[in-house]
Every structure is written in structure tokens, then in C-alpha cells.
């Protein structure tokens, strides 16, 4: 199982899309509060609320509560445009957590420091552009990690 960790996400449709992807890939979704929205049918319906019942979702009051939770993965990777290593340059393992900062400001500096040894980026053809949408980035990273950890048959 992979873990997708959203640090203080702000946009409900992004979380809904990521939740839908997590349900389909059987990944666990961690939401680190505060959230920029209320989790309810109206806010998440368009992006995947019908999948919410099938989702393994854990909400945490803050980063410290997340780190103290028995559901927290042992190894975390921070996805950031400020990393030197790309996602294709690391070996993901079953049980890893992929951490994403929020939509407007990304991850705070202290989180970059805490996860400095495990910062990775999604390569961009045009580095002059800011970054990918949160749900797009989560999908790319999740499926790359799944590609690496899922046994191939045939």
C-alpha cells in the first residue's frame, strides 16, 4: 500500500480527485489539518465523493499528530519543485508515503528541512513554469511509485 499525504490542502476538488485515485489504487489518503474546506458532499461530489466510502482516509489535527499516528508510513518522500532528484531517480517501496504541500504555498520550510534527505520532484520540460496542479502531481507520483512496487505478471 502507498500513502498519499496532503499537508493542509486548500481546494476541495483537488482532494476529491486525489481521493478517487487513492480509492482506485487502494492507497491510503492522509489529510493534515487545517483544511481549506469542509469535507462534505457539496464540496467533493464532482471530483469523487461517490468514491469516498471506498477510501481509506485518515485525518490528522496537524503534522505532529500525523507523525504520532500508528497509520503513518515509516518512509516519507516530499514532492517539491525545489528538489534535485527526480521521481525516476529513486526507488519507492511498498508502504512509502508521498507528501504534498498545499496549493498556494507548497510545504513550509521546516517540513523541507525535516524531509531533506527524501525530497523529489516531477521533472518539468519547461522549468520556467511554476508547477503542476496538485491532483495531477499526486497522480503522476502515485502511479510511478505503483509501477515500481507492483509485481509484474506475464
Sine and cosine of phi, psi and omega as CSV:
sin_phi,cos_phi,sin_psi,cos_psi,sin_omega,cos_omega
0.00,0.00,0.67,-0.75,0.15,-0.99
-0.99,-0.16,0.35,-0.94,0.04,-1.00
-0.86,-0.52,0.76,-0.65,0.11,-0.99
-0.95,-0.30,0.84,-0.54,-0.10,-0.99
-0.90,-0.44,0.89,-0.47,0.03,-1.00
-0.97,-0.26,0.91,-0.42,0.00,-1.00
-1.00,0.05,0.95,-0.32,0.06,-1.00
0.76,0.65,0.82,0.58,0.01,-1.00
-0.89,0.45,0.51,-0.86,-0.12,-0.99
-0.92,-0.39,-0.36,0.93,-0.14,-0.99
-0.89,-0.46,0.91,-0.41,-0.08,-1.00
-0.82,0.57,-0.71,0.70,-0.01,-1.00
-0.87,0.49,-0.55,0.84,0.08,-1.00
-0.89,0.46,-0.73,0.68,0.02,-1.00
-0.89,0.45,-0.64,0.77,0.05,-1.00
-0.87,0.49,-0.71,0.71,0.03,-1.00
-0.89,0.45,-0.68,0.73,0.00,-1.00
-0.92,0.39,-0.64,0.77,0.06,-1.00
-0.87,0.49,-0.66,0.75,0.04,-1.00
-0.88,0.47,-0.71,0.71,0.03,-1.00
-0.88,0.47,-0.67,0.74,0.01,-1.00
-0.89,0.46,-0.65,0.76,0.03,-1.00
-0.89,0.46,-0.69,0.72,-0.03,-1.00
-0.92,0.38,-0.60,0.80,-0.04,-1.00
-1.00,-0.05,0.00,1.00,-0.06,-1.00
0.84,0.55,0.63,0.77,0.10,-0.99
-1.00,-0.09,0.49,-0.87,0.04,-1.00
-1.00,0.02,0.72,-0.70,0.03,-1.00
-0.98,-0.22,0.79,-0.62,0.08,-1.00
-0.92,-0.39,0.79,-0.62,0.06,-1.00
-0.93,-0.38,0.89,-0.46,0.01,-1.00
-0.99,-0.10,0.88,-0.48,-0.01,-1.00
-0.97,0.22,0.35,-0.94,0.07,1.00
-0.98,0.20,0.50,-0.86,0.07,-1.00
-0.99,-0.10,0.43,-0.90,0.02,-1.00
-1.00,0.04,0.27,0.96,-0.07,-1.00
-0.31,-0.95,0.14,-0.99,0.10,-1.00
-0.98,-0.21,0.72,-0.70,0.05,-1.00
-0.97,0.24,0.96,-0.27,0.05,-1.00
-0.50,-0.87,0.15,-0.99,-0.06,-1.00
-0.85,0.52,-0.68,0.73,-0.05,-1.00
-0.90,0.44,-0.66,0.75,-0.06,-1.00
-0.97,0.25,-0.50,0.87,-0.12,-0.99
-0.93,-0.37,-0.11,0.99,-0.12,-0.99
-0.80,0.60,-0.78,0.62,-0.11,-0.99
-0.89,0.45,-0.53,0.85,-0.12,-0.99
-1.00,-0.08,-0.25,0.97,0.01,-1.00
0.41,-0.91,0.37,0.93,-0.02,-1.00
-0.86,0.52,-0.53,0.85,0.00,-1.00
-0.91,0.42,-0.33,0.95,0.06,-1.00
-1.00,0.02,-0.24,0.97,-0.14,-0.99
-0.85,0.52,-0.56,0.83,0.00,-1.00
-0.92,0.38,-0.42,0.91,0.00,-1.00
-1.00,-0.04,0.01,1.00,-0.13,-0.99
-1.00,-0.04,0.68,-0.73,0.13,-0.99
-1.00,-0.01,1.00,-0.02,-0.09,-1.00
-0.90,-0.43,0.69,-0.73,0.04,-1.00
-0.82,-0.58,0.80,-0.60,0.06,-1.00
-0.97,-0.22,0.64,-0.77,-0.03,-1.00
-0.79,-0.61,0.68,-0.73,-0.06,-1.00
-0.87,0.49,-0.55,0.84,0.00,-1.00
-0.23,-0.97,-0.05,-1.00,-0.05,-1.00
-0.89,0.46,-0.66,0.75,0.00,-1.00
-0.87,0.49,-0.66,0.75,0.03,-1.00
-0.91,0.41,-0.63,0.78,0.06,-1.00
-0.87,0.49,-0.75,0.66,-0.03,-1.00
-0.90,0.43,-0.50,0.87,-0.02,-1.00
-0.99,0.11,-0.21,0.98,-0.07,-1.00
-0.95,0.30,0.65,-0.76,0.09,-1.00
-0.92,0.39,-0.25,0.97,0.01,-1.00
-1.00,0.09,-0.09,1.00,-0.04,-1.00
-0.95,0.30,0.72,-0.69,0.05,-1.00
-0.92,0.39,0.46,-0.89,-0.03,-1.00
-0.97,0.24,-0.49,0.87,0.00,-1.00
-0.86,-0.51,0.77,-0.64,-0.03,-1.00
-0.88,-0.48,0.63,-0.78,0.08,-1.00
-0.87,-0.48,0.82,-0.58,0.06,-1.00
-1.00,-0.05,0.87,-0.49,0.05,-1.00
-1.00,0.06,0.87,-0.50,-0.08,-1.00
-0.45,-0.89,0.56,-0.83,0.07,-1.00
-0.94,0.34,-0.23,0.97,-0.03,-1.00
-1.00,0.00,0.05,1.00,-0.01,-1.00
-0.99,0.13,0.44,-0.90,0.08,-1.00
-1.00,0.07,-0.65,0.76,-0.05,-1.00
-0.99,0.13,0.63,-0.78,0.07,-1.00
-1.00,-0.05,0.28,-0.96,-0.03,-1.00
-0.90,0.43,-0.35,0.94,0.01,-1.00
-1.00,0.07,-0.06,1.00,-0.02,-1.00
-0.98,-0.21,0.09,1.00,0.00,-1.00
-0.84,-0.54,0.35,-0.94,0.04,-1.00
-0.96,-0.29,0.97,-0.26,0.06,-1.00
-0.97,0.25,0.44,-0.90,0.01,-1.00
-0.78,-0.63,0.43,-0.91,0.08,-1.00
-0.83,0.56,0.73,-0.68,-0.01,-1.00
1.00,-0.09,-0.10,1.00,0.02,-1.00
-0.92,0.39,0.43,-0.90,0.09,-1.00
-0.93,-0.38,0.74,-0.68,0.05,-1.00
-0.97,-0.26,0.90,-0.43,-0.12,-0.99
-0.98,-0.20,0.73,-0.68,0.01,-1.00
-0.81,-0.59,0.73,-0.68,0.09,-1.00
-0.96,0.26,0.02,-1.00,-0.05,-1.00
-0.99,0.17,0.16,-0.99,-0.15,-0.99
-0.92,0.39,-0.58,0.82,-0.10,-0.99
-1.00,0.00,-0.54,0.84,-0.08,-1.00
-0.75,-0.66,0.04,1.00,0.00,-1.00
0.94,0.33,-0.51,-0.86,0.01,-1.00
-1.00,-0.02,0.59,-0.80,0.02,-1.00
-0.94,0.35,0.33,-0.94,-0.04,-1.00
-0.82,0.57,-0.65,0.76,-0.03,-1.00
-0.90,0.44,-0.51,0.86,0.03,-1.00
-0.96,0.28,-0.61,0.79,0.11,-0.99
-0.86,0.50,-0.66,0.75,0.01,-1.00
-0.91,0.41,-0.71,0.70,-0.02,-1.00
-0.87,0.49,-0.61,0.79,-0.07,-1.00
-0.95,-0.31,0.42,0.91,-0.10,-1.00
-0.81,0.58,-0.60,0.80,-0.03,-1.00
-0.97,0.22,-0.17,0.98,-0.06,-1.00
-0.76,-0.65,0.72,0.69,0.07,-1.00
-0.99,-0.17,0.74,-0.67,0.02,-1.00
-0.67,-0.74,0.37,-0.93,-0.02,-1.00
-0.79,-0.62,0.36,-0.93,0.17,-0.99
-1.00,-0.05,0.86,-0.51,-0.03,-1.00
-0.85,0.53,0.62,-0.78,0.04,-1.00
-0.88,-0.47,0.75,-0.66,0.04,-1.00
-0.91,0.41,-0.63,0.77,0.03,-1.00
-0.92,-0.39,1.00,-0.08,-0.04,-1.00
-0.94,0.34,-0.12,0.99,0.03,-1.00
-0.97,0.24,-0.28,0.96,0.04,-1.00
-1.00,0.08,0.50,-0.86,-0.15,-0.99
-0.87,0.49,-0.92,0.40,-0.05,-1.00
-0.10,-1.00,0.13,-0.99,0.08,-1.00
-0.98,0.22,0.32,-0.95,0.16,-0.99
-0.88,0.47,0.55,-0.83,-0.06,-1.00
-0.82,0.57,-0.74,0.68,-0.05,-1.00
-0.93,0.36,-0.54,0.84,0.08,-1.00
-0.91,0.40,-0.73,0.69,0.01,-1.00
-0.88,0.48,-0.69,0.73,0.01,-1.00
-0.88,0.47,-0.64,0.77,0.02,-1.00
-0.90,0.43,-0.70,0.71,0.01,-1.00
-0.88,0.47,-0.76,0.65,-0.05,-1.00
-0.92,0.40,-0.68,0.74,0.00,-1.00
-0.87,0.48,-0.73,0.69,-0.04,-1.00
-0.95,0.31,-0.50,0.87,0.12,-0.99
-0.92,0.40,-0.70,0.71,0.04,-1.00
-0.89,0.46,-0.68,0.73,0.05,-1.00
-0.88,0.48,-0.65,0.76,0.02,-1.00
-0.85,0.53,-0.63,0.78,-0.04,-1.00
-0.97,0.26,-0.58,0.82,-0.14,-0.99
-0.99,-0.14,-0.24,0.97,-0.05,-1.00
-1.00,0.07,0.81,-0.58,0.03,-1.00
-0.90,0.43,0.65,-0.76,0.03,-1.00
-1.00,-0.02,0.61,-0.79,0.05,-1.00
-0.89,-0.46,0.45,-0.89,0.08,-1.00
1.00,0.08,0.00,0.00,0.00,0.00
